[in-house]
Each structure stands twice: as structure tokens, then as C-alpha cells.
């Protein structure tokens, strides 16, 4: 009975295999980051539009007042403002009294 031929090994060593896996992981990270950046440059959400509208009508407004006007909790408004600031839609300036105030950019 003939002995089957051994299967070809795609890698010479475990080190070569580990290097290839590392390269694939790095490529996936780069692809994920590029997709995330493209997605964040997409259209604004309804919440973002509402926030920029309210901030645009009241150029200097405290975060707490903004949360009350939008009927939202402060942490979610802060995160939303963070994203809008990164995208260039809002600028935050220190308030002499407390916290931050928002202005349109």
C-alpha cells in the first residue's frame, strides 16, 4: 500500500507562521481604523444636528443648559460635543464661571 505524500507546509517554521499572523492583524487594524475614519466623516446624526442647531442659536451656552434644552443627560451631551469638536463643528472655550461654553466654529 502506497504511503501518501506529506502535505506541503505553507510556512518553514512556527516563527514564519507567527510573523504572517502578526502581519494580518496589523493589516486588519489599519483597515478598521481607515473604515472608522471614513464613517466618522459621514453625515451627521439627528442628535448632532439638534445640538449644532441649539448651539448655533445660542452662541455661548453651558453644557448643563444644553443638556436641559435637548432633554438629555449631561454625560451623553459631553460625548456628543466631544465628537462634534473633533469634527470641527463646535469649539469649546473655558467659561469664567464654570465648566465649558460652546461656540460654533
Residue frames as a rotation matrix with the C-alpha (Angstrom) as fourth column:
UNK 1
0.583 0.813 0.000 0.00
0.813 -0.583 0.000 0.00
0.000 0.000 -1.000 0.00
UNK 2
-0.161 -0.694 0.702 1.48
0.626 -0.622 -0.471 3.35
0.763 0.363 0.535 -1.00
UNK 3
-0.217 -0.018 -0.976 2.21
0.883 -0.430 -0.188 5.96
-0.416 -0.903 0.109 1.65
UNK 4
0.740 0.524 0.422 0.50
0.657 -0.697 -0.287 9.31
0.144 0.490 -0.860 0.94
UNK 5
-0.253 -0.828 0.500 2.80
0.643 -0.530 -0.553 12.23
0.723 0.181 0.666 0.29
UNK 6
-0.382 0.088 -0.920 3.07
0.832 -0.401 -0.383 14.70
-0.403 -0.912 0.080 3.18
UNK 7
0.699 0.677 0.230 1.02
0.715 -0.660 -0.231 17.83
-0.004 0.326 -0.946 2.86
UNK 8
-0.148 -0.779 0.610 3.02
0.624 -0.552 -0.553 20.86
0.767 0.299 0.568 1.83
UNK 9
0.082 0.092 -0.992 3.77
0.917 -0.397 0.039 23.23
-0.391 -0.913 -0.116 4.68
UNK 10
0.702 0.240 0.671 2.99
0.567 -0.758 -0.323 26.81
0.431 0.607 -0.668 3.76
UNK 11
0.773 -0.464 0.432 5.50
-0.594 -0.768 0.239 28.10
0.221 -0.442 -0.869 6.34
UNK 12
0.061 -0.859 -0.508 9.03
-0.196 0.488 -0.850 26.99
0.979 0.152 -0.139 7.02
UNK 13
-0.779 -0.354 -0.517 8.71
0.428 0.302 -0.852 27.39
0.458 -0.885 -0.084 10.76
UNK 14
0.154 0.824 -0.545 6.35
0.987 -0.100 0.127 28.39
0.050 -0.558 -0.829 13.51
UNK 15
-0.343 -0.370 -0.863 8.16
0.462 -0.867 0.187 31.72
-0.817 -0.335 0.469 13.61
UNK 16
-0.995 0.016 0.098 7.23
0.085 -0.386 0.919 32.35
0.052 0.923 0.382 9.95
UNK 17
-0.269 0.961 -0.064 3.60
0.741 0.249 0.624 31.49
0.616 0.120 -0.779 10.72
UNK 18
0.128 0.273 -0.953 3.58
0.900 -0.435 -0.004 33.83
-0.416 -0.858 -0.302 13.73
UNK 19
-0.744 -0.466 -0.480 5.07
0.216 -0.846 0.487 36.62
-0.633 0.259 0.730 11.63
UNK 20
-0.837 0.485 0.253 2.35
0.256 -0.061 0.965 36.15
0.483 0.873 -0.073 9.00
UNK 21
0.077 0.885 -0.459 -0.38
0.938 0.091 0.334 36.21
0.338 -0.456 -0.823 11.63
UNK 22
-0.155 -0.225 -0.962 1.12
0.664 -0.745 0.067 39.39
-0.732 -0.628 0.265 13.08
UNK 23
-0.974 -0.219 -0.058 1.14
0.092 -0.615 0.783 40.99
-0.207 0.757 0.620 9.62
UNK 24
-0.478 0.870 0.125 -2.52
0.549 0.184 0.816 40.06
0.686 0.458 -0.565 9.11
UNK 25
0.175 0.519 -0.836 -3.51
0.975 -0.212 0.073 41.51
-0.140 -0.828 -0.543 12.49
UNK 26
-0.525 -0.442 -0.727 -1.70
0.360 -0.890 0.281 44.76
-0.771 -0.114 0.626 11.68
UNK 27
-0.960 0.205 0.190 -3.41
0.134 -0.259 0.957 44.95
0.246 0.944 0.221 8.28
UNK 28
-0.111 0.970 -0.215 -6.81
0.824 0.210 0.525 44.42
0.555 -0.119 -0.823 9.93
UNK 29
-0.005 0.044 -0.999 -6.07
0.817 -0.576 -0.030 47.19
-0.576 -0.817 -0.033 12.44
UNK 30
-0.859 -0.362 -0.362 -5.15
0.090 -0.803 0.589 49.61
-0.504 0.474 0.722 9.65
UNK 31
-0.753 0.633 0.178 -8.27
0.315 0.109 0.943 48.66
0.578 0.766 -0.281 7.68
UNK 32
0.058 0.788 -0.613 -10.53
0.980 0.071 0.184 49.07
0.189 -0.611 -0.769 10.74
UNK 33
-0.270 -0.230 -0.935 -9.06
0.558 -0.829 0.043 52.49
-0.785 -0.510 0.352 11.52
UNK 34
-0.995 -0.092 -0.048 -9.49
0.009 -0.541 0.841 53.66
-0.103 0.836 0.539 7.92
UNK 35
-0.422 0.906 0.002 -13.12
0.582 0.270 0.767 52.47
0.694 0.325 -0.642 7.93
UNK 36
0.069 0.419 -0.905 -13.74
0.968 -0.249 -0.042 54.21
-0.243 -0.873 -0.423 11.27
UNK 37
-0.637 -0.375 -0.674 -12.35
0.259 -0.927 0.271 57.49
-0.726 -0.002 0.687 9.94
UNK 38
-0.928 0.348 0.132 -14.48
0.067 -0.192 0.979 57.29
0.366 0.918 0.155 6.81
UNK 39
-0.155 0.925 -0.348 -17.58
0.830 0.313 0.461 56.52
0.535 -0.218 -0.816 8.87
UNK 40
-0.074 0.105 -0.992 -16.98
0.827 -0.549 -0.120 59.45
-0.558 -0.829 -0.046 11.23
UNK 41
-0.877 -0.261 -0.404 -16.74
0.008 -0.848 0.531 61.79
-0.481 0.462 0.745 8.25
UNK 42
-0.661 0.683 0.312 -20.20
0.684 0.377 0.624 60.69
0.309 0.626 -0.716 7.12
UNK 43
-0.135 0.709 0.692 -23.48
0.045 -0.693 0.719 62.51
0.990 0.128 0.062 7.55
UNK 44
-0.839 -0.150 0.523 -24.36
-0.460 -0.318 -0.829 63.93
0.291 -0.936 0.198 10.92
UNK 45
-0.665 0.631 -0.399 -26.83
0.705 0.706 -0.059 62.14
0.245 -0.321 -0.915 13.17
UNK 46
0.266 0.869 0.417 -30.12
0.476 -0.495 0.727 63.71
0.838 0.005 -0.545 14.25
UNK 47
0.698 -0.050 -0.714 -28.69
0.697 -0.179 0.694 64.31
-0.163 -0.983 -0.090 17.74
UNK 48
-0.392 -0.912 -0.118 -25.65
0.816 -0.404 0.413 66.06
-0.425 0.066 0.903 16.28
UNK 49
-0.505 0.267 0.821 -27.84
0.559 -0.623 0.547 68.26
0.657 0.735 0.165 14.08
UNK 50
0.627 0.774 -0.091 -30.09
0.533 -0.340 0.775 69.20
0.569 -0.534 -0.626 17.01
UNK 51
0.411 -0.540 -0.734 -27.09
0.785 -0.200 0.587 70.06
-0.464 -0.817 0.342 19.17
UNK 52
-0.669 -0.704 0.239 -25.43
0.725 -0.544 0.423 72.21
-0.168 0.456 0.874 16.50
UNK 53
-0.114 0.723 0.681 -28.76
0.542 -0.529 0.653 73.97
0.832 0.444 -0.331 15.85
UNK 54
0.805 0.439 -0.398 -29.26
0.552 -0.311 0.773 74.82
0.215 -0.843 -0.493 19.53
UNK 55
0.104 -0.858 -0.503 -25.62
0.775 -0.247 0.582 75.85
-0.624 -0.450 0.639 19.98
UNK 56
-0.617 -0.322 0.718 -25.84
0.758 -0.489 0.432 77.97
0.213 0.811 0.546 16.82
UNK 57
0.267 0.807 0.527 -28.88
0.460 -0.587 0.666 79.86
0.847 0.064 -0.528 18.10
UNK 58
0.993 -0.049 0.110 -27.19
-0.120 -0.456 0.882 80.48
0.007 -0.889 -0.458 21.46
UNK 59
0.528 -0.834 -0.162 -23.52
-0.222 0.048 -0.974 81.01
0.820 0.550 -0.160 20.67
UNK 60
-0.664 -0.718 0.210 -22.40
-0.423 0.129 -0.897 80.79
0.617 -0.684 -0.389 24.32
UNK 61
0.493 0.862 0.120 -24.21
-0.679 0.295 0.672 78.10
0.544 -0.413 0.730 26.28
UNK 62
-0.326 -0.584 0.743 -23.20
-0.920 0.378 -0.107 75.97
-0.218 -0.719 -0.660 29.24
UNK 63
-0.842 -0.080 -0.533 -23.18
-0.272 0.916 0.293 72.18
0.465 0.392 -0.793 28.90
UNK 64
-0.830 0.550 -0.089 -25.82
0.358 0.404 -0.842 71.82
-0.427 -0.731 -0.532 31.63
UNK 65
-0.187 0.776 -0.602 -28.20
-0.454 -0.612 -0.648 74.23
-0.871 0.152 0.467 29.87
UNK 66
-0.445 -0.051 -0.894 -27.60
-0.883 0.190 0.429 72.46
0.148 0.980 -0.130 26.57
UNK 67
-0.967 0.084 -0.241 -28.48
0.119 0.984 -0.132 69.11
0.226 -0.157 -0.962 28.17
UNK 68
-0.550 0.811 -0.202 -31.69
0.213 -0.098 -0.972 70.59
-0.808 -0.577 -0.119 29.59
UNK 69
-0.153 0.485 -0.861 -32.73
-0.789 -0.585 -0.189 72.13
-0.595 0.650 0.472 26.26
UNK 70
-0.413 -0.080 -0.907 -32.13
-0.775 0.554 0.304 68.82
0.478 0.829 -0.291 24.47
UNK 71
0.568 0.659 0.493 -33.75
-0.823 0.459 0.334 66.80
-0.006 -0.596 0.803 27.28
UNK 72
0.542 -0.512 -0.666 -30.64
0.041 0.808 -0.587 64.64
0.839 0.291 0.460 27.61
UNK 73
0.888 -0.318 -0.333 -28.26
0.395 0.153 0.906 63.59
-0.237 -0.936 0.262 30.36
UNK 74
0.724 -0.614 -0.314 -25.03
-0.560 -0.789 0.251 65.54
-0.402 -0.006 -0.916 30.74
UNK 75
-0.118 -0.867 0.484 -22.59
-0.168 0.498 0.851 62.67
-0.979 0.019 -0.204 30.00
UNK 76
0.136 0.194 0.971 -24.20
0.839 0.499 -0.217 61.93
-0.527 0.844 -0.095 26.63
UNK 77
0.982 0.187 0.036 -24.15
0.182 -0.863 -0.472 65.63
-0.057 0.470 -0.881 25.71
UNK 78
0.430 -0.896 -0.110 -20.48
-0.552 -0.358 0.753 65.80
-0.714 -0.263 -0.648 26.67
UNK 79
-0.242 -0.511 0.824 -19.63
0.328 0.757 0.566 62.82
-0.913 0.407 -0.016 24.45
UNK 80
0.520 0.513 0.683 -21.67
0.820 -0.075 -0.568 64.27
-0.240 0.855 -0.459 21.61
UNK 81
0.950 -0.218 -0.224 -19.86
-0.231 -0.972 -0.036 67.61
-0.210 0.086 -0.974 21.98
UNK 82
0.084 -0.963 0.258 -16.52
-0.250 0.230 0.941 65.80
-0.965 -0.143 -0.221 22.04
UNK 83
-0.098 -0.074 0.992 -17.31
0.773 0.622 0.123 64.18
-0.627 0.779 -0.004 18.69
UNK 84
0.795 0.462 0.394 -18.56
0.607 -0.613 -0.506 67.44
0.008 0.641 -0.767 17.18
UNK 85
0.735 -0.602 -0.311 -15.49
-0.394 -0.754 0.526 69.28
-0.551 -0.264 -0.791 18.41
UNK 86
-0.175 -0.816 0.552 -13.17
0.131 0.536 0.834 66.69
-0.976 0.218 0.013 16.85
UNK 87
0.025 0.250 0.968 -15.05
0.954 0.284 -0.098 67.04
-0.299 0.926 -0.231 13.55
UNK 88
-0.863 -0.490 0.122 -14.73
0.505 -0.829 0.240 70.82
-0.016 0.269 0.963 13.67
UNK 89
-0.138 0.904 0.404 -18.43
0.585 -0.255 0.770 71.68
0.799 0.343 -0.494 14.15
UNK 90
0.915 0.402 0.026 -18.04
0.202 -0.513 0.834 73.12
0.349 -0.758 -0.551 17.66
UNK 91
-0.261 -0.954 0.147 -15.35
0.135 -0.187 -0.973 74.85
0.956 -0.234 0.178 19.67
UNK 92
0.660 0.410 -0.630 -15.18
0.668 0.065 0.741 74.78
0.345 -0.910 -0.231 23.45
UNK 93
-0.171 -0.668 0.724 -13.85
-0.006 -0.735 -0.678 77.71
0.985 -0.120 0.122 25.39
UNK 94
-0.645 -0.096 -0.758 -13.30
0.723 0.246 -0.646 77.97
0.249 -0.964 -0.089 29.14
UNK 95
0.365 0.822 0.437 -16.11
0.416 -0.564 0.713 79.72
0.833 -0.078 -0.548 30.93
UNK 96
-0.459 -0.565 0.685 -15.18
-0.339 -0.602 -0.723 82.28
0.821 -0.565 0.085 33.57
UNK 97
0.123 0.621 0.774 -17.92
-0.970 -0.091 0.227 80.93
0.211 -0.779 0.591 35.86
UNK 98
0.034 0.036 0.999 -17.88
-0.528 0.849 -0.012 77.16
-0.849 -0.527 0.048 35.45
UNK 99
0.296 0.161 0.942 -17.28
0.357 0.896 -0.265 74.18
-0.886 0.414 0.208 33.16
UNK 100
-0.787 -0.522 0.329 -17.29
0.464 -0.149 0.873 74.91
-0.407 0.840 0.359 29.42
UNK 101
0.196 0.808 -0.556 -19.24
-0.275 -0.499 -0.822 77.02
-0.941 0.314 0.124 26.98
UNK 102
-0.134 -0.166 0.977 -19.80
0.778 0.593 0.208 76.19
-0.613 0.788 0.050 23.34
UNK 103
0.043 0.184 -0.982 -19.48
-0.495 -0.850 -0.181 78.34
-0.868 0.494 0.055 20.27
UNK 104
0.913 0.217 0.345 -19.99
0.197 0.507 -0.839 77.47
-0.357 0.834 0.420 16.64
UNK 105
-0.135 -0.991 -0.018 -16.77
0.362 -0.066 0.930 77.10
-0.922 0.119 0.367 14.71
